[in-house]
Amino acid sequence: MHPLTLKLNAVSLGTTMLVSLIVLISQACAPKLRNYEHGSITVQTYTYTFINIHYVKVRGKNLLFDTGNAGDAEKIEKHFAKRGLDLNDVDYLIVTHGHADHAGNARYFKEKYGMQVIAGKGETELIASGGDDKNLCPRGFNGWMVKNIFGLRNYEPFQPDILVDGTFDLAEIGLQGKIIEVTSHTPGSIVTFIGDKAFTGDLIGGRILNGDKPTYHAFMCDLEKNMQDIELIAAEPGIKEWYSGHFGPMSIEDVKRFIEKNTN
């Protein structure tokens, strides 16, 4: 390769890394709340440090998807209270998986607000370790940045009230829908289907510069297995929107375009 080409490639890579870092920092410094309504379902997504916490109202019940990083509970409480959302009203806390940015305040919320906690059975060991994932696989520069610049915290272990062993019918808690385990990100990650929405945790992520367009998550050991899980969820009839743990939400049309692009 010509020396000038090598130099230009290096400059391009350096610029991409710098832009990614600036965007990540700007996301971290700009917490926000977004509202989505469709029929009987209301989703209010609080995003801070590019972590999504979804507060869902459906058929007289309130659900909370994930809890943010350990130590951030008071910040999260104040944000929801400021917008008229009472965590005392949450019936079920659904922990999509046991990483610290999703399960970090699960014990705190469970003990303070009496939330019933739902998690995947395969996540028992990771939760018991306080999120100490020995098998974490950063994928590319973004994964390296998150791990080495923003850091990964541990948390106080907690005991889920309901463990999803493969599949859980939401009729058991008075709702229509289901929860299934998908194992490509962690052994007990779960995806929840309610109405036309799927709450997917870290099964998939949004792009840094275009958050509603899907991409592989920054931490993924087996991309082939991950794509199999993504295809499985995409085949679920009636689902129109995916609410992820980071960035998003994403339309099923964009998810299917992502699948086609990465499987052909």
C-alpha positions in Angstrom: 0.0 0.0 0.0 1.3 3.5 -0.8 2.6 5.5 2.2 0.2 8.3 1.5 -2.7 5.9 1.6 -1.5 4.5 4.9 -1.2 8.0 6.3 -4.7 9.0 5.1 -6.2 5.8 6.6 -4.5 6.6 9.9 -5.9 10.1 9.9 -9.4 8.8 9.1 -9.2 6.2 11.9 -8.0 8.9 14.3 -10.8 11.2 13.3 -13.4 8.5 13.7 -12.1 7.6 17.2 -12.1 11.3 18.2 -15.7 11.8 16.9 -16.9 8.7 18.7 -15.3 9.8 22.0 -16.9 13.3 21.7 -20.3 11.8 21.0 -20.1 9.4 23.9 -19.1 12.1 26.3 -21.9 14.4 25.0 -24.4 11.5 25.5 -23.1 11.0 29.0 -23.6 14.7 29.9 -27.0 15.0 28.5 -29.7 13.0 30.3 -33.1 13.0 28.7 -36.6 11.6 28.9 -38.5 10.4 25.8 -42.2 9.4 25.7 -43.7 6.8 23.4 -47.4 6.0 23.3 -49.3 3.3 21.4 -52.7 2.1 22.3 -52.7 0.9 25.9 -48.9 1.1 26.2 -46.8 4.1 27.3 -43.0 3.9 27.3 -41.0 6.6 29.0 -37.3 6.1 28.5 -34.8 7.9 30.7 -31.3 8.0 29.2 -28.2 9.0 31.1 -24.6 8.1 30.3 -26.0 6.3 27.2 -27.9 3.9 29.5 -31.7 3.4 28.9 -34.2 2.8 31.7 -37.7 2.2 30.4 -40.7 3.0 32.6 -43.7 1.2 31.0 -47.4 1.6 31.8 -49.6 -1.1 30.4 -53.1 -2.3 31.4 -53.0 -0.9 34.9 -49.5 -2.2 35.7 -46.2 -0.4 35.8 -42.9 -2.0 34.8 -39.4 -0.8 35.0 -36.8 -2.2 32.6 -33.3 -2.1 34.1 -31.9 0.2 36.8 -28.7 2.0 35.7 -25.3 1.9 37.4 -24.8 1.2 41.1 -24.6 4.4 43.0 -26.8 6.3 40.6 -30.1 5.5 42.3 -30.7 8.9 43.8 -30.1 10.6 40.5 -32.6 8.3 38.8 -35.2 8.8 41.6 -34.9 12.6 41.3 -35.3 12.4 37.5 -38.4 10.3 37.6 -40.0 12.3 40.4 -39.4 15.5 38.6 -41.5 14.1 35.7 -44.3 12.8 37.9 -43.3 9.2 37.8 -43.4 7.5 41.2 -41.2 4.4 41.6 -43.5 3.3 44.4 -46.0 2.5 41.7 -43.7 0.1 39.9 -45.1 -3.5 40.2 -42.3 -5.4 38.5 -38.6 -4.6 37.8 -37.4 -6.6 34.8 -33.6 -6.9 34.7 -32.6 -7.6 31.1 -29.3 -9.0 32.3 -26.8 -8.9 35.1 -24.2 -6.3 33.9 -23.7 -3.4 36.2 -25.2 -0.7 34.0 -28.5 -2.6 33.9 -28.7 -4.3 37.3 -26.7 -1.9 39.4 -29.6 -0.6 41.5 -31.8 -3.6 41.5 -31.3 -4.5 45.1 -31.8 -0.9 46.2 -35.1 -0.5 44.2 -36.3 -3.9 45.4 -35.7 -3.2 49.0 -36.9 0.5 49.0 -39.9 0.2 46.8 -41.0 -3.4 47.1 -40.6 -4.1 43.4 -40.9 -7.8 42.3 -37.7 -8.5 40.3 -37.8 -10.7 37.2 -34.5 -12.0 35.7 -33.3 -14.8 33.5 -32.4 -18.1 35.3 -29.1 -18.3 33.4 -28.1 -15.0 34.9 -28.0 -16.3 38.5 -24.2 -16.6 38.7 -23.6 -13.2 37.2 -26.1 -11.5 39.6 -24.6 -13.3 42.6 -21.1 -12.0 41.6 -22.4 -8.4 41.5 -21.9 -8.2 37.8 -18.3 -9.5 37.7 -18.3 -10.9 34.1 -15.1 -12.9 33.5 -16.2 -13.5 29.9 -16.8 -9.9 28.8 -15.6 -9.4 25.2 -15.2 -5.7 24.1 -15.9 -5.5 20.4 -13.8 -2.8 18.6 -13.0 0.7 19.7 -16.3 1.5 21.3 -16.2 -1.5 23.6 -12.6 -0.6 24.6 -13.7 3.0 25.4 -16.6 2.0 27.6 -14.5 -0.5 29.5 -11.3 1.6 29.9 -12.6 5.2 30.0 -16.1 5.0 31.5 -15.4 1.9 33.6 -17.5 -1.0 34.7 -18.9 -1.0 38.3 -19.9 -3.9 40.5 -23.1 -3.9 42.6 -24.7 -5.5 45.6 -26.1 -8.9 44.6 -29.9 -9.4 44.8 -32.4 -12.2 44.7 -34.9 -12.2 41.8 -38.4 -13.1 42.7 -39.2 -14.6 39.3 -36.6 -16.5 37.3 -37.3 -17.0 33.6 -36.3 -20.5 32.6 -36.5 -20.4 28.8 -39.9 -18.8 28.5 -42.2 -16.9 30.9 -45.9 -16.2 30.1 -46.8 -12.7 31.3 -50.3 -13.9 31.9 -48.9 -15.1 35.3 -48.6 -11.4 36.3 -51.8 -10.3 34.6 -50.4 -9.1 31.3 -50.4 -10.3 27.7 -47.1 -11.2 26.2 -44.0 -13.2 27.2 -40.4 -13.1 28.2 -37.7 -15.4 26.6 -34.1 -16.0 27.4 -31.5 -15.2 24.7 -28.0 -16.2 25.5 -25.6 -14.5 23.1 -24.8 -11.4 25.3 -24.9 -13.2 28.7 -26.1 -16.6 29.7 -29.4 -15.4 31.0 -30.3 -12.2 29.0 -34.0 -11.8 28.5 -36.2 -10.2 25.9 -39.8 -9.1 26.8 -42.6 -8.9 24.3 -45.6 -6.6 25.2 -48.0 -5.5 22.5 -46.1 -4.5 19.5 -42.9 -3.8 21.4 -39.8 -5.8 22.3 -37.6 -4.8 25.2 -34.3 -6.3 24.1 -31.6 -5.2 26.6 -28.2 -5.6 25.0 -29.2 -8.0 22.3 -28.5 -5.2 19.9 -27.4 -1.6 20.1 -27.9 1.7 18.2 -25.3 3.5 16.3 -23.4 6.2 18.1 -24.2 8.9 15.5 -27.7 7.6 14.6 -29.2 5.9 17.6 -32.3 4.5 16.0 -30.3 2.5 13.5 -29.2 -0.9 14.8 -25.7 -2.3 15.1 -23.9 -5.0 17.0 -23.5 -4.3 20.7 -20.1 -3.0 21.9 -19.6 -6.2 24.0 -20.3 -9.5 22.2 -18.2 -12.6 22.2 -20.0 -14.6 19.5 -21.5 -12.5 16.6 -22.8 -15.6 14.8 -24.9 -16.6 17.9 -25.9 -13.0 18.4 -27.3 -12.8 14.9 -29.2 -16.0 15.4 -30.8 -14.4 18.5 -31.6 -11.2 16.6 -33.2 -13.2 13.8 -35.3 -15.2 16.4 -36.6 -12.0 17.9 -37.2 -10.4 14.5 -39.4 -13.3 13.5 -41.8 -12.7 16.4 -45.2 -11.7 14.8 -46.7 -8.3 15.5 -43.5 -6.7 16.9 -42.9 -3.2 15.4 -40.4 -1.5 17.8 -37.4 -2.6 19.7 -36.4 -0.8 22.9 -32.7 -1.5 23.6 -30.5 -0.9 26.6 -28.5 1.7 24.7 -29.7 4.2 22.1 -32.8 3.3 20.0 -35.7 2.7 19.8 -35.5 0.8 16.5 -38.1 -0.1 14.0 -38.5 -3.7 12.9 -37.9 -2.6 9.3 -34.5 -1.2 10.3 -33.7 -4.4 12.2 -34.5 -6.6 9.2 -32.3 -4.4 7.0 -29.5 -4.9 9.5 -30.0 -8.6 9.4 -30.0 -8.7 5.6 -26.9 -6.6 5.4 -24.9 -8.8 7.8 -26.1 -12.2 6.6 -25.6 -11.8 2.9 
